[in-house]
Amino acid sequence: MSSAGITRHVTSDTPRVMVVDGSKVVRMLIGQVLTKDVPGVTVIACETGAEARQALQDGVVDLVTMALRLPDMDGLDLAHYIREHTPQAYIPIIVVSGDAQERLINRSFGDDVTDYFDKALGFNALSAFIRGYVRPDDETGAEVLYVEDSKVVAMATRRMMEKHGLKVTHVISVEDALAQLETARAQDRLPDIILTDVYLKSGLTGKDLLECVRGPQFGYTRGQLPVVVMTGDDNAANQSALLRAGANDLVQKPIEERLLVTKLVFQLRVGRLMRARMAAA
């Protein structure tokens, strides 16, 4: 059962972007275009994976760009390290490389990488690409399946989402959510994203919902149907278990409006990109 309240405390608007690349010139160019095009950005430039690991211990970052080939490790190994060791549930990780397309074709990108960018498009295009992540626009009309059994929390959170243009279908149990998904599948009209609490009054939990969505019952990938989980549990092991079960991201309770909407909009954008790629393939 949900008991946490709602807060609308506004956090800092200053984005922190980590740029990891063995080339000093590349780091400088990316830093210059970000400083010019993303107001207030702090660029953390790292030459090696080891430097990036150390920098991650010094403060939260909002996004990481990295080369695939670093002086001391493969970029994908660093991406995996970030997923396993950073305090944030989900940092966007963007691979910036001349052979990103080749790796994509060979299906050598894993779930650790959020997206990729081809250097051939140029650094100004990269700046616009990154800005789409750290300064996301509202997703007007996107459909959210929202699972929450507390009337007070549900009312406040629903208003947050609708204020930003999201269409919300609210249910109070995992059982109801599964019924909604069955109907949506039959009509070939899935919601764009699921937002669920972990602990609910009924027998099934948010983790059970994840296992149904990602498992044999539905088999939807993170890209096909993103799931964001709200939790008041700050236990790192329990949070990791939710991510392993298939959560795209976690939102800590009490809910902060800007953070919740930013995470939802980001996952909606990534989901759209993933579905477009699958359709093209």
Summary of the structure (lengths in Angstrom):
residues: 281
radius of gyration: 18.9
end to end distance: 42.1
largest distance: 56.4
contacts: 905
relative contact order: 0.13
helix: 43%
strand: 19%
